Structure formats: structure tokens, C-alpha cells
Amino acid sequence: MPKLSDKDPLKLTKLQKGILAYRYFVLTNSLD
């Protein structure tokens, strides 16, 4: 997992949020 603790979530762009959400979605589904 990429380190995100040094970034402010409120400053992420909508695109970045979408990418993170997509990667999280793929990651969680790959564990099943």
C-alpha cells in the first residue's frame, strides 16, 4: 500500500480520490 499519512486527504483532487477509491476497490476484491 502506498504511504498516504503524509498527505492531507482534504487536498486531494476528485481524480486522485477516484484513483484511490478504485485501487482500494480492486485491492479488497482481490482478497476474496
mmJSON file of the N, C-alpha and C atoms, coordinates in Angstrom:
{"data_MODEL":{"atom_site":{
"group_PDB":["ATOM","ATOM","ATOM","ATOM","ATOM","ATOM","ATOM","ATOM","ATOM","ATOM","ATOM","ATOM","ATOM","ATOM","ATOM","ATOM","ATOM","ATOM","ATOM","ATOM","ATOM","ATOM","ATOM","ATOM","ATOM","ATOM","ATOM","ATOM","ATOM","ATOM","ATOM","ATOM","ATOM","ATOM","ATOM","ATOM","ATOM","ATOM","ATOM","ATOM","ATOM","ATOM","ATOM","ATOM","ATOM","ATOM","ATOM","ATOM","ATOM","ATOM","ATOM","ATOM","ATOM","ATOM","ATOM","ATOM","ATOM","ATOM","ATOM","ATOM","ATOM","ATOM","ATOM","ATOM","ATOM","ATOM","ATOM","ATOM","ATOM","ATOM","ATOM","ATOM","ATOM","ATOM","ATOM","ATOM","ATOM","ATOM","ATOM","ATOM","ATOM","ATOM","ATOM","ATOM","ATOM","ATOM","ATOM","ATOM","ATOM","ATOM","ATOM","ATOM","ATOM","ATOM","ATOM","ATOM"],
"id":[1,2,3,4,5,6,7,8,9,10,11,12,13,14,15,16,17,18,19,20,21,22,23,24,25,26,27,28,29,30,31,32,33,34,35,36,37,38,39,40,41,42,43,44,45,46,47,48,49,50,51,52,53,54,55,56,57,58,59,60,61,62,63,64,65,66,67,68,69,70,71,72,73,74,75,76,77,78,79,80,81,82,83,84,85,86,87,88,89,90,91,92,93,94,95,96],
"type_symbol":["N","C","C","N","C","C","N","C","C","N","C","C","N","C","C","N","C","C","N","C","C","N","C","C","N","C","C","N","C","C","N","C","C","N","C","C","N","C","C","N","C","C","N","C","C","N","C","C","N","C","C","N","C","C","N","C","C","N","C","C","N","C","C","N","C","C","N","C","C","N","C","C","N","C","C","N","C","C","N","C","C","N","C","C","N","C","C","N","C","C","N","C","C","N","C","C"],
"label_atom_id":["N","CA","C","N","CA","C","N","CA","C","N","CA","C","N","CA","C","N","CA","C","N","CA","C","N","CA","C","N","CA","C","N","CA","C","N","CA","C","N","CA","C","N","CA","C","N","CA","C","N","CA","C","N","CA","C","N","CA","C","N","CA","C","N","CA","C","N","CA","C","N","CA","C","N","CA","C","N","CA","C","N","CA","C","N","CA","C","N","CA","C","N","CA","C","N","CA","C","N","CA","C","N","CA","C","N","CA","C","N","CA","C"],
"label_alt_id":[null,null,null,null,null,null,null,null,null,null,null,null,null,null,null,null,null,null,null,null,null,null,null,null,null,null,null,null,null,null,null,null,null,null,null,null,null,null,null,null,null,null,null,null,null,null,null,null,null,null,null,null,null,null,null,null,null,null,null,null,null,null,null,null,null,null,null,null,null,null,null,null,null,null,null,null,null,null,null,null,null,null,null,null,null,null,null,null,null,null,null,null,null,null,null,null],
"label_comp_id":["MET","MET","MET","PRO","PRO","PRO","LYS","LYS","LYS","LEU","LEU","LEU","SER","SER","SER","ASP","ASP","ASP","LYS","LYS","LYS","ASP","ASP","ASP","PRO","PRO","PRO","LEU","LEU","LEU","LYS","LYS","LYS","LEU","LEU","LEU","THR","THR","THR","LYS","LYS","LYS","LEU","LEU","LEU","GLN","GLN","GLN","LYS","LYS","LYS","GLY","GLY","GLY","ILE","ILE","ILE","LEU","LEU","LEU","ALA","ALA","ALA","TYR","TYR","TYR","ARG","ARG","ARG","TYR","TYR","TYR","PHE","PHE","PHE","VAL","VAL","VAL","LEU","LEU","LEU","THR","THR","THR","ASN","ASN","ASN","SER","SER","SER","LEU","LEU","LEU","ASP","ASP","ASP"],
"label_asym_id":["A","A","A","A","A","A","A","A","A","A","A","A","A","A","A","A","A","A","A","A","A","A","A","A","A","A","A","A","A","A","A","A","A","A","A","A","A","A","A","A","A","A","A","A","A","A","A","A","A","A","A","A","A","A","A","A","A","A","A","A","A","A","A","A","A","A","A","A","A","A","A","A","A","A","A","A","A","A","A","A","A","A","A","A","A","A","A","A","A","A","A","A","A","A","A","A"],
"label_entity_id":["1","1","1","1","1","1","1","1","1","1","1","1","1","1","1","1","1","1","1","1","1","1","1","1","1","1","1","1","1","1","1","1","1","1","1","1","1","1","1","1","1","1","1","1","1","1","1","1","1","1","1","1","1","1","1","1","1","1","1","1","1","1","1","1","1","1","1","1","1","1","1","1","1","1","1","1","1","1","1","1","1","1","1","1","1","1","1","1","1","1","1","1","1","1","1","1"],
"label_seq_id":[1,1,1,2,2,2,3,3,3,4,4,4,5,5,5,6,6,6,7,7,7,8,8,8,9,9,9,10,10,10,11,11,11,12,12,12,13,13,13,14,14,14,15,15,15,16,16,16,17,17,17,18,18,18,19,19,19,20,20,20,21,21,21,22,22,22,23,23,23,24,24,24,25,25,25,26,26,26,27,27,27,28,28,28,29,29,29,30,30,30,31,31,31,32,32,32],
"pdbx_PDB_ins_code":[null,null,null,null,null,null,null,null,null,null,null,null,null,null,null,null,null,null,null,null,null,null,null,null,null,null,null,null,null,null,null,null,null,null,null,null,null,null,null,null,null,null,null,null,null,null,null,null,null,null,null,null,null,null,null,null,null,null,null,null,null,null,null,null,null,null,null,null,null,null,null,null,null,null,null,null,null,null,null,null,null,null,null,null,null,null,null,null,null,null,null,null,null,null,null,null],
"Cartn_x":[0.832,0.0,0.864,0.516,1.276,1.098,2.127,2.055,1.264,0.184,-0.674,-0.717,0.005,-0.074,0.523,1.35,1.992,1.195,-0.002,-0.826,-2.12,-2.629,-3.89,-5.033,-5.893,-6.999,-7.891,-8.008,-8.887,-8.319,-7.013,-6.377,-6.311,-6.773,-6.768,-7.804,-7.458,-8.406,-9.433,-10.505,-11.536,-10.941,-10.028,-9.392,-8.57,-7.796,-6.967,-7.834,-8.942,-9.86,-10.418,-10.732,-11.273,-10.262,-9.003,-7.942,-7.761,-7.726,-7.556,-8.736,-9.942,-11.135,-11.097,-10.667,-10.582,-9.553,-8.384,-7.322,-7.76,-8.455,-8.945,-9.981,-10.864,-11.901,-11.276,-10.269,-9.599,-8.861,-8.211,-7.451,-8.359,-9.478,-10.383,-11.008,-11.308,-11.914,-10.908,-9.638,-8.621,-8.351,-8.803,-8.571,-9.608,-10.704,-11.757,-11.354],
"Cartn_y":[-1.206,0.0,1.253,2.236,3.493,4.243,4.973,5.741,7.018,7.182,8.348,9.229,8.807,9.534,10.93,11.158,12.468,13.394,12.95,13.781,14.169,15.354,15.814,15.375,14.459,13.947,15.05,16.157,17.237,17.976,17.786,18.496,17.64,16.397,15.536,16.015,15.889,16.273,15.159,15.454,14.434,13.261,13.546,12.482,11.583,12.193,11.411,10.558,11.129,10.368,9.185,9.421,8.349,7.229,7.609,6.619,5.81,6.492,5.796,4.867,5.341,4.524,3.291,3.467,2.359,1.333,1.823,0.917,0.158,0.859,0.213,-0.852,-0.521,-1.443,-2.709,-2.527,-3.668,-4.487,-3.803,-4.493,-5.359,-4.802,-5.552,-6.726,-6.55,-7.634,-8.736,-8.387,-9.379,-10.292,-9.903,-10.702,-11.802,-11.707,-12.717,-14.008],
"Cartn_z":[0.0,0.0,0.0,-0.788,-0.803,0.5,0.881,2.128,1.886,2.631,2.437,3.68,4.735,6.001,5.905,4.89,4.76,3.847,3.445,2.565,3.261,2.948,3.525,2.613,3.092,2.268,1.726,2.46,2.019,0.818,0.56,-0.552,-1.815,-1.705,-2.876,-3.884,-5.136,-6.175,-6.356,-7.045,-7.284,-8.057,-8.971,-9.742,-8.833,-7.95,-7.034,-6.115,-5.657,-4.805,-5.577,-6.851,-7.673,-7.855,-8.077,-8.254,-6.975,-5.841,-4.566,-4.301,-4.596,-4.381,-5.281,-6.527,-7.474,-7.019,-6.598,-6.158,-4.909,-4.005,-2.785,-3.136,-4.089,-4.531,-5.121,-5.968,-6.594,-5.541,-4.607,-3.565,-2.706,-2.267,-1.395,-2.139,-3.419,-4.19,-4.491,-4.581,-4.903,-3.71,-2.534,-1.332,-1.173,-1.886,-1.759,-2.451],
"occupancy":[1.0,1.0,1.0,1.0,1.0,1.0,1.0,1.0,1.0,1.0,1.0,1.0,1.0,1.0,1.0,1.0,1.0,1.0,1.0,1.0,1.0,1.0,1.0,1.0,1.0,1.0,1.0,1.0,1.0,1.0,1.0,1.0,1.0,1.0,1.0,1.0,1.0,1.0,1.0,1.0,1.0,1.0,1.0,1.0,1.0,1.0,1.0,1.0,1.0,1.0,1.0,1.0,1.0,1.0,1.0,1.0,1.0,1.0,1.0,1.0,1.0,1.0,1.0,1.0,1.0,1.0,1.0,1.0,1.0,1.0,1.0,1.0,1.0,1.0,1.0,1.0,1.0,1.0,1.0,1.0,1.0,1.0,1.0,1.0,1.0,1.0,1.0,1.0,1.0,1.0,1.0,1.0,1.0,1.0,1.0,1.0],
"B_iso_or_equiv":[0.0,0.0,0.0,0.0,0.0,0.0,0.0,0.0,0.0,0.0,0.0,0.0,0.0,0.0,0.0,0.0,0.0,0.0,0.0,0.0,0.0,0.0,0.0,0.0,0.0,0.0,0.0,0.0,0.0,0.0,0.0,0.0,0.0,0.0,0.0,0.0,0.0,0.0,0.0,0.0,0.0,0.0,0.0,0.0,0.0,0.0,0.0,0.0,0.0,0.0,0.0,0.0,0.0,0.0,0.0,0.0,0.0,0.0,0.0,0.0,0.0,0.0,0.0,0.0,0.0,0.0,0.0,0.0,0.0,0.0,0.0,0.0,0.0,0.0,0.0,0.0,0.0,0.0,0.0,0.0,0.0,0.0,0.0,0.0,0.0,0.0,0.0,0.0,0.0,0.0,0.0,0.0,0.0,0.0,0.0,0.0],
"pdbx_formal_charge":[null,null,null,null,null,null,null,null,null,null,null,null,null,null,null,null,null,null,null,null,null,null,null,null,null,null,null,null,null,null,null,null,null,null,null,null,null,null,null,null,null,null,null,null,null,null,null,null,null,null,null,null,null,null,null,null,null,null,null,null,null,null,null,null,null,null,null,null,null,null,null,null,null,null,null,null,null,null,null,null,null,null,null,null,null,null,null,null,null,null,null,null,null,null,null,null],
"auth_seq_id":[1,1,1,2,2,2,3,3,3,4,4,4,5,5,5,6,6,6,7,7,7,8,8,8,9,9,9,10,10,10,11,11,11,12,12,12,13,13,13,14,14,14,15,15,15,16,16,16,17,17,17,18,18,18,19,19,19,20,20,20,21,21,21,22,22,22,23,23,23,24,24,24,25,25,25,26,26,26,27,27,27,28,28,28,29,29,29,30,30,30,31,31,31,32,32,32],
"auth_comp_id":["MET","MET","MET","PRO","PRO","PRO","LYS","LYS","LYS","LEU","LEU","LEU","SER","SER","SER","ASP","ASP","ASP","LYS","LYS","LYS","ASP","ASP","ASP","PRO","PRO","PRO","LEU","LEU","LEU","LYS","LYS","LYS","LEU","LEU","LEU","THR","THR","THR","LYS","LYS","LYS","LEU","LEU","LEU","GLN","GLN","GLN","LYS","LYS","LYS","GLY","GLY","GLY","ILE","ILE","ILE","LEU","LEU","LEU","ALA","ALA","ALA","TYR","TYR","TYR","ARG","ARG","ARG","TYR","TYR","TYR","PHE","PHE","PHE","VAL","VAL","VAL","LEU","LEU","LEU","THR","THR","THR","ASN","ASN","ASN","SER","SER","SER","LEU","LEU","LEU","ASP","ASP","ASP"],
"auth_asym_id":["A","A","A","A","A","A","A","A","A","A","A","A","A","A","A","A","A","A","A","A","A","A","A","A","A","A","A","A","A","A","A","A","A","A","A","A","A","A","A","A","A","A","A","A","A","A","A","A","A","A","A","A","A","A","A","A","A","A","A","A","A","A","A","A","A","A","A","A","A","A","A","A","A","A","A","A","A","A","A","A","A","A","A","A","A","A","A","A","A","A","A","A","A","A","A","A"],
"auth_atom_id":["N","CA","C","N","CA","C","N","CA","C","N","CA","C","N","CA","C","N","CA","C","N","CA","C","N","CA","C","N","CA","C","N","CA","C","N","CA","C","N","CA","C","N","CA","C","N","CA","C","N","CA","C","N","CA","C","N","CA","C","N","CA","C","N","CA","C","N","CA","C","N","CA","C","N","CA","C","N","CA","C","N","CA","C","N","CA","C","N","CA","C","N","CA","C","N","CA","C","N","CA","C","N","CA","C","N","CA","C","N","CA","C"],
"pdbx_PDB_model_num":[1,1,1,1,1,1,1,1,1,1,1,1,1,1,1,1,1,1,1,1,1,1,1,1,1,1,1,1,1,1,1,1,1,1,1,1,1,1,1,1,1,1,1,1,1,1,1,1,1,1,1,1,1,1,1,1,1,1,1,1,1,1,1,1,1,1,1,1,1,1,1,1,1,1,1,1,1,1,1,1,1,1,1,1,1,1,1,1,1,1,1,1,1,1,1,1]
}}}
